[in-house]
Amino acid sequence: MATNLASWRSRLPAPLSLALLGLLTLLYGPLLWHWVDGWLNKSISIQHEYFSHGLLGIPFAAYLAWSQRQTWQDSPDRAHPAGWGLLAIAAVLYTSGLTDWMNISLPLLLAGLCLTLKGWAGLKQMAFPLALVVLATPSQLPYLIEPYVLPLQHFIATVAGFLLIQGGIDVTVDQIYLRVNDQMVEVAPHCAGLKMLFTSLYVALMLTQWTGLWRSRLRTGLLFLSTVVMSIVANILRNTMLSYFHGTGNEAGFHWLHESWGGDVYSALTLLALVGIVQLLQRYVPARLSLQVDDTSMV
């Protein structure tokens, strides 16, 4: 009985850990709520909306960090000077009052705490949860990438136009624009699937950890390659349907798939397909390629 009680107490977070959790909740609770509310109600800026995969990734990162709490407590306390530097930078960014800087201060603060409390070993232990937080932190990165997405926009418009022509629809493609029955449709950067590509790659990253697929470079590489291809194909089909709805005057169908819950269902089905891809890779793709050498002696 005493042994079980001691074991149970050893699993409890240390007072310092509880104090840090409370401080983080006090400082960043309102900011995280702003993210969640903006992602769910689409009231956040369009660039920050690209990071709505944080609705899945941030809770998963918290779960991974919590599941490693015993290993964290057992590791020796070893502060690294770089941790204090990151904490100082995070404090400056947080107090700046600028939204993007406050956002970036969160992963910097978490990394600084890992280095300050446990050194490089602690940072390495929490590397994957931290990566999930970093990739879910809203920033202006999509705005910087959008100018380079023009070839993808043109490709999607061309293929969507080709598919509509096969269906007997009057379509004219001009760069990133489709004229369907004299109705103009633009394949904008946001509509080019950039957000869905971000989300799909993020979920694929989560699945590599959840399923243990990361242990195989071959399977991991094929998963990310398949994710990119699937995301592009899914977005071509979506833009084809949107162009058809708009060109044929079906504004209800256009609104349903573009801004209403139809788009959410379409995205969810696309992400669900990633689970099927992972299962196929685990079943039919070896963990690594091996060369079989025929050692039959030559006569």
N, C-alpha and C positions, 0 to 999 in steps of 0.2 A: 504494500500500500504506500509506504514512504517512498519507494523507488518510483512508482507511477506518479506520485505528487511532484517529486523532484523533476521528473521528465516533463511533466505538464508545465511546470514553472519555467523550465529552460526554453520552452517554445514561445513564451510571452515576450513581446518586444521590450527592450531595455527602456528605462525612463527617458534617456536622451533621444532614442528613436521616436518615442511617443511625442516628446516635445517638438522635435523637428517636423513630424507629421502634422501636428497642430499648427505650427507656424506656417508650413507650406499651404495648408488648407485655408488659413486666414488670409495669406497674401495672394494666392492664386485661385482660390475658389471662385471669386467673382469673375476672373478672367476666363477660367474654364467654362463657367456657366454662359458667358457671352459667346464663346465658341459654339457650345452645344445648341444654344437657342438660335444662333445664326444659321447653323447647319440644318437644323430641323425645320425652321420656318423660312429658310432662304432669305433671311433679312440681313445677312452679312455681305460684304463686298464680293463681287464675282471672282476676284483673285483668291480671296480667302475661302470661298466656297469650294475651290479645287481640293481643299484639304479635309473635306467632310468624312473621308475614310478614318479620320481620328475618332469618330463615334465607335468604331470597332477596335482600332489600334490602341488607343490610350487605355481603355479598360483591360485589354489583353496585356499591355505592358505592365500595368499595375499588378495583374495576376501573376505574371512571370516573376516580377520583383518580390512579391509576397511569398511565392513558393520557394524562393532562395533565401528566406530570412534566416534559417538555421545556419546555413553555410556562411552567410554574412556575419552573424554574431560570433561564429567560431573563428573567423579569420582575425589575425592580429590587427590592432589599431596602428596605423602607420600613415601619418600625414605627409602629403607631398606639397611642396611650395606652389606648384602650378595650380593646385586647388584653390588656394587663397586668391590667386590672380583671377581665376574664373569667377569666384564669388564676388570680387570687387567689380568686375566688368558687368556681371549680372545685376548688381545693386545699382550701378550707374544707369543701365538700360531701363531697369524697372522704374526708377524715379524720374526718368526723362518725360514721362507722360505721353510719349508717342506710341501708338498702338503696336506698330510692327516691332519696335524695339522692346516693348514690354513682352510681346510674344516670344521673341528670341531669347529673352532673359531666362525663361523657364528651363529649356534644355541646358543652358550654360550653368544655371544654378544647380541642377541635378548632377551634372558632370563634376562641378566643383565640390559638391558634398561628397561624392564618391571618392575623389582624390584626397580631400581633406581628412576623411574618416578612415579610409582603408588603403589609400595609395593607389598605385597602378593596378594592384591585384583587385581592388574593389571596382575600379573603372572597367577592367576587363570582365569581371563577373557580371556587371550590369550593362555590358556593351549592347546586347540585343534589345532589352527594354528601352535603353536610351535612344537607340537608333529608331525605334518605332515612334518615340516621342518627337524626335527631331523631324522625321518625315511627315508627322501630322501637325507640326507647328505652322500656322498660317504665316505666309510671307509674300513678297512680291515676285517670287521665282516664276510663277506662270506668266506674269507680265513680261519678264525678260525673255522667256522662251517663245512666246507667241509669234514674234516676227519670223522665226525659223520654221514655223509649222505650215507656211504657205504651200510648199510642195505637197504635203499631206492633204491639205484642203483641196488643192487642184486634183489630186488623184481620186479622192473620194467623190468629188463632183463629177469627174469623168466616168467613173465606174457606175455611179448612181444613174447618170444620164443614159449610159449604155443599157442598164437593166430596164429602165423605163421604156426605152425605144423597143426593146424586145417584147414588151407588153403592149405595143401599139400606141404608146402615148407620144404626143407631139412634144419633143424636148429639144432645146438648144442649150448647149453648154458653152459658157464664156468664162474661162479661168475658174473662179470659185463660185460662179453663179449658174443657176439652172433656170431657164425660162420654160415653164410647163404650162401649156395652154394660155400663154400670155401672162402668166403669174410668175413673178420673180422670186426665187428662193436662194438665199446666200448660205454657203457652208462656212460659217464664221469659225474662228479658232475654238471657241467654246463648243460649237456644234461639230467640230472636227474630231471629237472624241478624246481631246487631250485630258479632260478631267476623268473620263472613264478609263483611259490608259493609266493615269496616275493611280486611280483606285484599284484597278486590276493588278498592277504590279505590286502595290502595297499588300493586297490580300494574298497574292502569291507568296510574298515574303513571309507573311504570317503563317501560311500553310507549310512552308519549308521547315519552320520551327515546330509547329504543332505535330506534324507527321514524321519528323526526323529526316525529311528528304534532304536537308542541307548536308548530310553526311556523304552524299554522292554528288560530285561536281557534274557528272553527266546528266543525271536526272534534274538537278537544279537548273542547269543551263537550258535543257529542253523545256522545262516548265516556263521559264521566263520568255523563251522564244515563242512558245505556244501561246503564252498570254498576250504578247504583242500582236501576233497574227490574229488571234481570236478577237481581241479588242477592235482592231481595224475592220475586220469582216463584220462584226456586230454593228459597228457604227455606220458602215456603208449601207447595210440593210435598213438601219434606222433612218438615215437621211433619205434613202429611196422612198420609204413609206411616208415620211414627212413631206417630201416633194410631191408625191402622188396625192396626198390629202389636200395640200394647199392648192395644187394645180387643178384639182377636180372640184374645188369649192367645199370640201368636207372640213370646215373649220373646227367642228367639234372633235373630229378624229385628230386633227393637227394639234389642237390645244391639249387633248388627252395624252398624246404621246410626247409632246414637247415640254409642257409645263406642269401637267397634272400628274396623277398617280400612275398613269400608264408608263411614263418614263422611268419612274422608280421601280416598277415591276420588271420592266425590260432590263434595267441595270442589275436588279437582284438575280434574274435568271442568268445573265451573263456571268456574274460572280459565282453563282452556283455551278456553272459549267466548269469552273476551275477545280472544284472538288472532284468532278469526274475525270479531268485531265490528270490530276495527281494519282488517282486510283489506277488509271491506265498505265502511267509511268511506273508505278510500283509493281504492277503485274507483268508488264511486257518488256520493260527496259531494264537491263542489268545495271547493278550499282556502278560498275566500271567495265570498260572494255579491256579484254585480255587477248593477247595474241597467242594462238596455239601453234607451237613449233613442232613439225613432224620430225622426230628424232630417229626415224627409221634409217638404219645404217645402209650406206650405199655399197653396192657390190661392184 
